[in-house]
Amino acid sequence: MAPRKLAAGNWKMNGDLAALAEIDSLCGTHGNASCDILICPPAVLIHAMKERVGDHAIAIGGQDCHAKPSGAHTGDISAAQLKDAGASHVILGHSERRADHGETDADVAQKASAAFDAGLVAVICVGETEAERDAGQTLDVIGRQLSGSVPQAAHAGNCVIAYEPVWAIGTGRTPTNDQIAEVHAFMRNKLAAAVADAADISLLYGGSVKPANASEIFSIAHVDGALVGGASLKASDFGAIISALDAAG
């Protein structure tokens, strides 16, 4: 077995019912792609998007979940509720959640465990800030986040890891190929010490992935796909990234 190739789109707090027309276009042009495709819209669109996808091989996911299965948590959504709405995946520990909501590695691990219990695949995000990169702390930060955020129950069937250097998200900047390769090789080795089938876990790169740079990024060792932000909102852009991943083999 080898890691599955995955093109994942994170719509963040963007999109409405009218935007589902982009899904129709994506299904029409990439419904039979050889790589896996995942789109994570705002929670209010999950059910409608799942119905829109129909029988096409495009998975739908959430962008966060609560660690508890239910209860007095106004405004939150549980992993089981995401599953019930049609989701198969959930993004956890994104830098925007860590920064805007103060989420810790322990919080992410608890949410990931809840996702596993609900039958969801957790897309666990890690990444360093610009200050941490400049201080030479990148691998220390990534190692700490992996150790603290990935539960012991993780395996290739329920977990995906996404490396998103915080300073490259939405900025148009990307690390060098050597920097991406270093982090992805480090993650693979780090996971091998804790997860039996670490060699089969998909490792995604995220951080200003665009049609123009996708092919080059997908040529880097241990990069099994991408977690795409803004470029996933348009079928033409996301479709070009999917095509680049398909061509990477």
Backbone bond lengths (Angstrom), bond angles and torsions (degrees), N, CA, C in turn:
res aa  C-N    CA-C-N  psi(-1)  N-CA   C-N-CA  omega(-1)  CA-C   N-CA-C  phi
1 M - - - 1.468 - - 1.525 109.55 -
2 A 1.299 116.84 147.47 1.459 123.18 176.48 1.525 108.57 -128.59
3 P 1.322 117.79 161.15 1.464 119.48 178.72 1.524 111.29 -57.97
4 R 1.326 116.38 140.49 1.451 120.88 176.62 1.528 109.37 -73.50
5 K 1.327 116.05 138.77 1.452 120.70 173.63 1.532 108.38 -77.38
6 L 1.319 116.56 128.85 1.459 120.66 -174.39 1.519 111.52 -135.95
7 A 1.329 115.94 125.12 1.457 122.94 170.45 1.519 107.33 -104.51
8 A 1.326 116.49 109.95 1.468 121.38 -176.03 1.519 109.83 -113.32
9 G 1.323 116.23 132.55 1.458 121.60 179.12 1.516 111.07 -110.73
10 N 1.314 117.13 127.43 1.457 122.99 177.02 1.525 108.74 -108.12
11 W 1.321 115.96 105.49 1.464 120.11 -178.18 1.524 113.14 -74.88
12 K 1.320 116.89 -12.36 1.464 121.80 -178.20 1.545 109.39 53.50
13 M 1.320 119.27 -143.69 1.472 120.67 -178.76 1.522 109.53 -93.01
14 N 1.318 114.36 59.97 1.468 121.74 -179.15 1.521 109.67 -135.94
15 G 1.318 116.22 153.41 1.455 120.48 174.72 1.519 113.70 101.62
16 D 1.329 114.55 154.55 1.450 122.50 175.90 1.527 107.20 -148.86
17 L 1.319 117.41 -173.74 1.462 119.73 -177.48 1.530 111.55 -60.18
18 A 1.318 116.77 -35.23 1.465 119.43 179.53 1.528 111.46 -64.56
19 A 1.324 116.25 -28.21 1.468 120.32 -178.35 1.523 112.32 -71.09
20 L 1.326 117.05 -11.72 1.464 119.73 179.38 1.519 112.00 -66.91
21 A 1.312 117.56 -12.60 1.463 120.35 173.65 1.524 110.61 -60.67
22 E 1.319 116.78 -28.65 1.464 120.72 176.10 1.532 110.44 -64.15
23 I 1.321 116.13 -33.19 1.460 120.45 179.20 1.526 110.19 -69.16
24 D 1.324 116.04 -39.20 1.465 119.39 176.86 1.523 110.11 -58.30
25 S 1.316 116.38 -43.93 1.460 120.98 179.99 1.522 111.04 -65.32
26 L 1.328 116.69 -41.74 1.460 121.19 -179.35 1.523 110.78 -64.61
27 C 1.320 116.61 -42.03 1.470 120.74 178.22 1.524 110.91 -63.03
28 G 1.316 115.98 -38.09 1.456 119.99 -177.87 1.507 113.97 -68.88
29 T 1.345 116.59 -30.01 1.464 119.55 -175.66 1.522 114.11 -106.35
30 H 1.346 117.51 -23.57 1.467 119.86 -175.07 1.530 112.97 -133.24
31 G 1.321 116.05 20.00 1.459 119.47 -178.65 1.516 114.31 -65.28
32 N 1.333 116.82 -17.59 1.461 120.60 -179.93 1.525 111.88 -118.59
33 A 1.319 117.33 30.23 1.466 121.17 179.63 1.523 110.13 -62.62
34 S 1.336 116.08 150.66 1.459 119.70 179.70 1.522 111.90 -78.18
35 C 1.336 117.13 -24.00 1.466 119.58 176.09 1.524 109.67 -87.63
36 D 1.323 115.94 162.85 1.457 120.35 175.96 1.526 109.23 -78.56
37 I 1.328 115.59 145.75 1.464 121.38 179.73 1.525 108.52 -124.83
38 L 1.314 116.26 133.39 1.461 122.58 179.58 1.521 108.80 -134.39
39 I 1.321 116.39 134.34 1.459 121.42 173.72 1.521 108.37 -124.62
40 C 1.337 115.69 129.82 1.460 121.51 179.98 1.527 109.22 -116.07
41 P 1.336 117.02 94.37 1.464 121.24 179.76 1.525 110.02 -87.47
42 P 1.324 118.15 175.27 1.464 119.97 169.23 1.536 110.01 -54.63
43 A 1.317 116.52 148.10 1.461 121.29 -173.43 1.523 113.25 -55.24
44 V 1.341 116.94 -32.50 1.463 119.56 -177.65 1.526 112.40 -67.87
45 L 1.340 117.75 -14.04 1.465 121.09 -178.73 1.520 113.33 -103.14
46 I 1.324 117.84 -5.92 1.472 120.28 -173.42 1.520 112.23 -57.72
47 H 1.315 117.07 -50.48 1.469 119.78 -175.57 1.530 110.91 -64.29
48 A 1.322 116.03 -45.84 1.470 119.91 -179.33 1.521 110.80 -64.61
49 M 1.321 117.12 -39.36 1.455 119.83 179.73 1.522 110.99 -67.84
50 K 1.320 116.85 -39.61 1.463 120.29 178.29 1.522 110.39 -60.95
51 E 1.320 117.24 -42.82 1.465 120.37 177.82 1.527 110.91 -65.70
52 R 1.310 116.89 -35.99 1.464 121.34 -178.79 1.535 111.02 -67.69
53 V 1.329 116.33 -37.10 1.463 121.44 -179.85 1.521 111.34 -67.01
54 G 1.329 116.04 -36.67 1.466 120.38 178.24 1.513 112.73 60.58
55 D 1.323 116.49 -127.34 1.458 121.47 -176.45 1.526 113.43 -87.81
56 H 1.312 117.37 0.36 1.465 119.34 179.57 1.532 110.21 -70.40
57 A 1.319 115.63 148.97 1.467 121.20 -175.33 1.524 111.29 -82.34
58 I 1.318 115.66 59.93 1.459 121.61 176.90 1.522 107.29 -123.87
59 A 1.333 116.12 119.69 1.464 121.16 -178.49 1.527 110.28 -85.87
60 I 1.327 114.81 153.01 1.460 121.58 179.29 1.528 108.67 -119.01
61 G 1.320 116.38 139.54 1.453 119.65 -178.41 1.510 112.94 -136.23
62 G 1.326 115.00 169.57 1.459 121.89 174.35 1.518 110.34 -97.21
63 Q 1.318 116.28 172.25 1.463 121.96 -178.19 1.522 112.89 -106.49
64 D 1.321 116.89 -5.56 1.467 121.78 179.44 1.515 107.67 -176.51
65 C 1.314 117.43 161.14 1.471 121.11 170.62 1.514 108.59 -150.23
66 H 1.312 115.60 162.46 1.460 121.22 176.53 1.522 108.78 -83.71
67 A 1.316 116.62 155.64 1.461 120.66 179.27 1.526 112.35 -75.26
68 K 1.335 117.22 -22.45 1.465 121.35 -179.45 1.533 110.09 -92.92
69 P 1.333 117.67 149.86 1.458 120.36 -179.29 1.524 114.12 -74.73
70 S 1.324 117.19 -21.66 1.469 121.63 179.80 1.523 107.65 -171.04
71 G 1.342 116.20 175.91 1.453 118.61 174.76 1.512 113.64 132.52
72 A 1.336 115.00 -168.81 1.463 122.69 -176.06 1.528 109.91 -84.82
73 H 1.323 115.24 75.20 1.465 121.23 -177.93 1.531 108.15 -132.41
74 T 1.325 115.18 73.31 1.457 121.88 -174.20 1.529 111.81 -54.73
75 G 1.334 114.77 129.79 1.451 120.76 177.31 1.511 114.84 87.55
76 D 1.335 117.35 -9.47 1.461 120.43 179.71 1.527 110.62 -93.59
77 I 1.317 115.15 169.56 1.456 121.24 179.12 1.523 108.18 -138.25
78 S 1.322 116.15 137.56 1.462 120.02 -177.44 1.516 110.97 -88.25
79 A 1.327 115.29 162.35 1.464 120.30 177.10 1.520 110.60 -61.61
80 A 1.328 116.52 -39.42 1.468 120.51 179.61 1.522 111.35 -63.88
81 Q 1.330 117.29 -36.42 1.463 120.40 178.06 1.521 111.17 -68.19
82 L 1.332 117.05 -38.21 1.461 120.06 174.69 1.520 110.48 -60.53
83 K 1.318 115.70 -45.40 1.460 120.94 179.27 1.523 110.26 -60.30
84 D 1.309 116.52 -43.53 1.463 121.24 -178.84 1.527 111.72 -64.72
85 A 1.336 116.71 -31.05 1.458 121.12 -179.54 1.527 112.37 -77.85
86 G 1.337 116.37 -13.35 1.461 119.79 178.38 1.512 115.04 120.41
87 A 1.321 117.20 2.63 1.461 120.40 -179.11 1.525 111.21 -78.53
88 S 1.326 115.32 148.81 1.461 121.56 173.83 1.528 111.50 -117.06
89 H 1.328 116.76 -14.34 1.462 123.12 -177.53 1.529 109.63 -134.18
90 V 1.321 115.39 166.58 1.463 120.26 171.01 1.527 108.55 -151.33
91 I 1.333 116.14 132.98 1.461 122.07 174.89 1.524 108.26 -79.50
92 L 1.330 116.26 133.25 1.461 120.53 -179.58 1.525 110.22 -135.25
93 G 1.325 115.63 144.54 1.454 120.63 175.85 1.509 114.98 73.00
94 H 1.337 117.36 20.21 1.468 119.31 177.08 1.527 108.90 -58.24
95 S 1.308 116.39 147.10 1.466 120.35 -176.20 1.523 112.26 -57.25
96 E 1.334 117.05 -30.92 1.459 119.58 178.94 1.520 111.23 -70.25
97 R 1.322 117.40 -31.67 1.468 120.63 174.26 1.533 110.06 -72.82
98 R 1.326 115.60 -40.67 1.464 119.07 179.66 1.530 110.73 -64.60
99 A 1.340 116.75 -41.02 1.467 120.78 -177.09 1.524 112.16 -79.96
100 D 1.329 117.56 -47.99 1.466 121.24 -173.78 1.521 113.27 -77.62
101 H 1.335 116.77 -28.08 1.465 120.30 -175.22 1.523 113.08 -120.13
102 G 1.318 117.04 7.37 1.456 120.79 175.24 1.517 114.88 65.14
103 E 1.326 117.19 27.17 1.463 119.31 -178.30 1.526 110.87 -69.41
104 T 1.320 115.40 134.33 1.455 122.41 178.66 1.521 110.24 -98.54
105 D 1.324 115.80 170.33 1.456 119.87 175.25 1.524 110.57 -58.23
106 A 1.331 117.10 -39.77 1.467 120.90 179.80 1.524 110.85 -63.60
107 D 1.330 116.85 -39.33 1.468 120.35 177.05 1.525 110.22 -61.33
108 V 1.330 115.98 -44.36 1.464 120.55 -178.66 1.524 110.22 -63.66
109 A 1.314 117.18 -42.25 1.470 120.85 179.83 1.524 111.17 -62.35
110 Q 1.331 116.94 -40.00 1.462 120.09 179.04 1.526 110.87 -66.30
111 K 1.320 116.42 -39.85 1.464 120.11 177.91 1.531 110.55 -66.75
112 A 1.328 116.41 -39.40 1.461 119.98 179.01 1.523 110.71 -63.45
113 S 1.323 116.94 -40.73 1.463 120.37 177.11 1.520 110.73 -61.71
114 A 1.330 116.23 -40.32 1.466 120.22 177.38 1.520 110.50 -64.11
115 A 1.324 116.47 -39.16 1.470 120.46 178.06 1.530 110.11 -63.00
116 F 1.329 116.84 -44.77 1.469 120.43 178.58 1.525 110.27 -58.32
117 D 1.339 115.90 -45.70 1.471 120.82 -178.22 1.523 111.58 -61.20
118 A 1.330 116.73 -31.78 1.468 121.51 -178.58 1.520 112.26 -86.11
119 G 1.328 117.48 -4.84 1.461 120.59 -179.19 1.513 113.76 85.12
120 L 1.325 117.03 22.35 1.465 121.37 177.95 1.525 110.25 -99.80
121 V 1.320 116.11 152.42 1.456 122.29 170.69 1.523 107.84 -87.93
122 A 1.329 116.72 125.07 1.462 121.18 179.69 1.519 110.11 -90.61
123 V 1.325 116.16 124.55 1.471 121.92 173.72 1.525 105.76 -97.99
124 I 1.325 116.12 96.88 1.463 121.92 -172.47 1.529 109.71 -91.79
125 C 1.333 115.29 123.77 1.464 120.98 -175.45 1.525 111.80 -98.05
126 V 1.321 114.96 140.86 1.462 122.36 174.02 1.518 107.80 -136.57
127 G 1.325 116.33 158.90 1.458 118.83 178.83 1.510 112.30 167.75
128 E 1.336 115.90 152.26 1.455 122.07 -176.73 1.526 111.28 -101.32
129 T 1.323 115.77 155.44 1.457 121.10 174.21 1.528 109.36 -81.41
130 E 1.323 115.70 170.24 1.460 119.64 178.71 1.530 110.97 -63.24
131 A 1.336 116.21 -39.10 1.466 119.87 179.57 1.525 110.80 -63.57
132 E 1.330 116.19 -40.11 1.471 120.09 178.84 1.520 111.01 -68.05
133 R 1.329 117.04 -39.02 1.471 120.66 175.77 1.524 110.84 -62.03
134 D 1.335 116.16 -46.75 1.461 120.31 -177.38 1.531 111.90 -66.57
135 A 1.332 116.07 -26.30 1.470 120.35 179.98 1.525 112.33 -86.88
136 G 1.340 116.57 2.69 1.453 119.73 -179.93 1.517 114.20 73.54
137 Q 1.340 116.56 24.27 1.466 121.10 -175.01 1.525 113.89 -102.87
138 T 1.329 117.29 8.31 1.466 120.31 -172.01 1.525 112.71 -53.48
139 L 1.310 117.84 -54.14 1.463 119.76 -175.45 1.528 111.83 -67.90
140 D 1.319 117.26 -32.89 1.462 120.00 175.65 1.519 110.34 -63.09
141 V 1.327 116.30 -43.59 1.471 121.16 -179.90 1.529 110.65 -65.30
142 I 1.333 116.46 -47.68 1.464 120.21 -179.52 1.522 110.50 -62.33
143 G 1.313 116.81 -42.63 1.459 120.09 179.04 1.512 112.19 -61.95
144 R 1.336 116.67 -43.04 1.461 120.59 178.96 1.521 111.26 -64.75
145 Q 1.336 116.81 -42.00 1.461 119.91 -179.28 1.529 111.35 -66.80
146 L 1.317 117.38 -40.22 1.462 119.70 177.80 1.519 110.78 -63.69
147 S 1.332 116.61 -46.32 1.467 120.32 -178.91 1.519 111.80 -61.87
148 G 1.344 115.87 -37.98 1.456 119.45 -175.28 1.507 115.41 -89.21
149 S 1.343 117.64 -21.45 1.463 120.92 -171.88 1.518 114.36 -103.05
150 V 1.327 117.89 -21.31 1.464 121.50 -175.52 1.524 109.57 -98.93
151 P 1.329 118.58 114.33 1.471 121.19 -178.67 1.527 112.37 -66.24
152 Q 1.323 115.80 159.47 1.459 120.92 179.03 1.526 111.73 -62.54
153 A 1.323 116.91 -26.05 1.468 120.89 -177.83 1.524 112.82 -79.72
154 A 1.320 117.76 2.26 1.466 120.50 -178.21 1.522 111.39 -69.04
155 H 1.327 115.36 143.27 1.458 122.20 172.57 1.521 107.79 -154.44
156 A 1.329 115.91 176.78 1.464 119.99 -173.90 1.519 113.02 -62.54
157 G 1.319 117.69 -22.46 1.455 120.69 -178.18 1.518 114.04 -83.22
158 N 1.341 117.57 -16.58 1.469 118.71 -176.34 1.520 113.63 -128.21
159 C 1.325 117.30 6.84 1.460 118.95 -173.59 1.523 111.85 -144.25
160 V 1.313 115.96 136.43 1.459 125.00 172.00 1.526 106.25 -128.19
161 I 1.325 116.85 141.65 1.465 120.36 177.43 1.523 109.18 -111.49
162 A 1.327 115.94 132.77 1.462 121.18 178.35 1.524 109.54 -118.78
163 Y 1.330 116.19 121.30 1.467 121.42 175.22 1.516 108.93 -92.97
164 E 1.330 114.97 116.48 1.461 120.53 179.72 1.526 109.26 -128.90
165 P 1.338 117.26 96.65 1.465 117.96 174.69 1.526 109.39 -58.51
166 V 1.313 116.47 121.18 1.464 120.60 -171.76 1.523 111.31 -56.28
167 W 1.318 116.35 -36.67 1.469 120.97 -176.12 1.520 113.26 -72.97
168 A 1.333 117.45 -7.28 1.472 120.66 -179.73 1.525 112.93 -107.77
169 I 1.328 117.79 -4.97 1.461 120.50 -176.10 1.523 109.92 -77.65
170 G 1.329 115.84 113.16 1.453 120.66 176.39 1.517 115.19 72.42
171 T 1.330 117.50 9.25 1.462 120.16 -176.88 1.524 112.78 -100.44
172 G 1.342 115.98 -13.88 1.447 119.45 -174.72 1.513 112.73 87.03
173 R 1.328 117.47 -9.96 1.461 122.26 178.15 1.532 110.00 -89.08
174 T 1.293 116.62 146.46 1.465 120.83 173.59 1.517 108.65 -136.06
175 P 1.336 117.41 149.33 1.462 119.69 174.03 1.527 109.71 -64.40
176 T 1.301 116.32 166.31 1.457 119.81 174.12 1.529 108.98 -70.08
177 N 1.317 116.06 162.55 1.466 119.86 176.89 1.518 111.02 -57.82
178 D 1.324 117.10 -39.33 1.463 120.66 -179.98 1.523 111.15 -65.05
179 Q 1.333 117.09 -37.98 1.467 120.17 178.82 1.526 110.98 -67.20
180 I 1.334 117.17 -42.19 1.466 120.67 177.49 1.524 109.96 -64.11
181 A 1.331 116.77 -44.32 1.466 121.12 -179.42 1.521 110.86 -61.83
182 E 1.330 116.75 -40.60 1.466 120.11 -179.29 1.527 111.16 -61.71
183 V 1.331 116.35 -46.26 1.463 119.85 -177.61 1.526 111.13 -68.17
184 H 1.323 117.31 -42.12 1.466 119.22 -178.37 1.527 111.66 -67.52
185 A 1.322 117.93 -38.16 1.461 120.30 175.83 1.528 110.22 -65.74
186 F 1.324 116.26 -39.95 1.467 120.65 177.48 1.527 110.74 -61.63
187 M 1.325 116.76 -44.70 1.465 120.15 -179.69 1.525 110.99 -62.33
188 R 1.322 116.98 -42.84 1.459 120.53 179.97 1.531 110.23 -59.94
189 N 1.325 116.26 -44.99 1.464 120.50 -179.36 1.526 111.58 -69.46
190 K 1.316 116.52 -38.86 1.463 120.99 179.17 1.522 110.78 -63.96
191 L 1.308 117.00 -43.75 1.459 121.15 179.14 1.524 111.49 -65.92
192 A 1.337 116.45 -32.95 1.467 120.47 -178.02 1.515 112.05 -60.79
193 A 1.330 116.73 -26.71 1.456 120.60 -179.85 1.524 112.79 -78.46
194 A 1.341 116.50 -12.47 1.461 119.19 -174.62 1.524 114.23 -126.07
195 V 1.331 117.51 -21.26 1.465 121.84 -174.49 1.528 109.45 -123.31
196 A 1.334 116.45 125.87 1.471 120.67 -173.75 1.525 112.49 -59.15
197 D 1.331 117.04 -41.24 1.470 119.78 -177.57 1.531 111.21 -107.73
198 A 1.328 116.13 40.32 1.463 121.25 -177.50 1.519 112.62 -57.39
199 A 1.331 116.78 -29.97 1.465 120.14 -178.93 1.518 112.00 -66.14
200 D 1.340 117.11 -16.86 1.460 121.51 -177.66 1.527 113.21 -102.92
201 I 1.330 117.72 -2.77 1.462 120.75 179.21 1.525 109.68 -76.11
202 S 1.310 116.70 130.54 1.467 121.18 179.23 1.520 110.24 -72.51
203 L 1.329 115.65 128.93 1.460 122.35 177.34 1.524 108.26 -110.77
204 L 1.318 116.03 117.22 1.458 121.45 -177.92 1.521 110.47 -101.43
205 Y 1.327 116.03 150.15 1.459 120.75 170.05 1.522 108.43 -107.19
206 G 1.316 116.06 138.17 1.457 120.86 176.87 1.519 110.01 -137.82
207 G 1.281 116.30 143.27 1.458 120.33 179.11 1.509 109.88 142.12
208 S 1.332 116.73 85.53 1.480 122.45 -179.81 1.517 112.05 59.67
209 V 1.341 116.93 42.87 1.462 120.88 172.64 1.525 108.26 -76.58
210 K 1.321 116.23 127.33 1.461 122.25 -176.47 1.523 109.08 -135.86
211 P 1.332 117.70 164.53 1.469 119.29 176.15 1.524 113.06 -52.70
212 A 1.334 116.33 -34.82 1.465 120.13 -175.43 1.519 113.83 -70.26
213 N 1.331 117.98 -27.89 1.468 119.57 -177.47 1.524 113.93 -114.99
214 A 1.331 117.46 -0.43 1.463 120.45 -173.70 1.530 112.51 -62.13
215 S 1.304 117.82 -47.51 1.463 120.54 -176.94 1.520 111.42 -58.88
216 E 1.310 116.23 -42.62 1.464 120.18 -179.74 1.517 110.95 -64.73
217 I 1.325 117.03 -42.66 1.465 121.23 179.35 1.527 111.04 -64.47
218 F 1.337 116.76 -40.43 1.464 119.89 -177.57 1.531 112.69 -72.74
219 S 1.317 117.19 -10.19 1.468 119.97 177.01 1.526 112.09 -83.64
220 I 1.316 117.18 -8.09 1.465 121.71 -176.51 1.536 109.77 -80.46
221 A 1.316 116.33 138.09 1.467 121.31 -179.46 1.526 111.39 -58.49
222 H 1.321 115.79 139.29 1.472 125.07 177.30 1.530 113.16 70.22
223 V 1.324 117.88 9.53 1.470 120.09 171.41 1.523 106.97 -95.95
224 D 1.319 115.88 108.87 1.467 121.76 -173.74 1.522 113.27 -100.39
225 G 1.314 116.29 7.43 1.460 120.06 -179.73 1.506 110.05 155.35
226 A 1.332 115.87 -160.86 1.460 119.97 -174.66 1.520 111.16 -144.49
227 L 1.327 114.27 148.81 1.459 121.83 166.94 1.523 105.50 -105.23
228 V 1.317 115.31 110.68 1.465 122.49 -168.88 1.518 110.21 -106.74
229 G 1.322 116.70 133.62 1.453 121.43 178.01 1.514 112.12 -93.27
230 G 1.331 116.90 -105.15 1.456 121.95 -173.37 1.515 114.81 -55.39
231 A 1.323 116.85 -35.65 1.465 119.90 -177.58 1.525 113.02 -70.86
232 S 1.337 117.55 -9.25 1.466 119.39 178.49 1.522 112.37 -86.38
233 L 1.327 117.43 -6.85 1.461 120.72 -176.83 1.521 113.18 -77.72
234 K 1.316 116.33 -21.71 1.459 121.44 179.62 1.520 109.38 -113.11
235 A 1.308 117.19 128.36 1.466 121.25 -178.07 1.520 111.51 -59.00
236 S 1.325 117.50 -35.22 1.460 119.95 -178.77 1.524 111.33 -64.98
237 D 1.330 117.08 -43.25 1.459 121.02 -179.88 1.530 111.35 -71.74
238 F 1.332 115.89 -49.16 1.464 119.66 -178.45 1.523 109.81 -65.60
239 G 1.325 116.62 -36.58 1.456 120.75 178.22 1.517 111.95 -61.81
240 A 1.336 116.67 -38.19 1.460 120.11 178.33 1.522 111.01 -66.28
241 I 1.323 117.00 -36.17 1.468 121.10 177.17 1.531 109.68 -67.67
242 I 1.337 116.90 -42.05 1.463 120.95 176.97 1.528 110.02 -59.79
243 S 1.318 116.80 -44.25 1.471 120.82 178.66 1.511 111.26 -60.87
244 A 1.321 117.55 -38.92 1.459 121.11 179.23 1.527 110.36 -66.00
245 L 1.333 116.93 -38.15 1.465 120.02 178.89 1.515 110.85 -70.34
246 D 1.338 116.94 -39.09 1.465 120.91 175.67 1.531 110.22 -58.89
247 A 1.315 115.44 -44.42 1.471 120.07 -176.91 1.525 111.59 -69.16
248 A 1.339 116.62 -24.37 1.465 119.84 -179.69 1.525 111.74 -70.61
249 G 1.335 116.93 -16.71 1.466 121.40 176.96 1.517 113.02 77.80
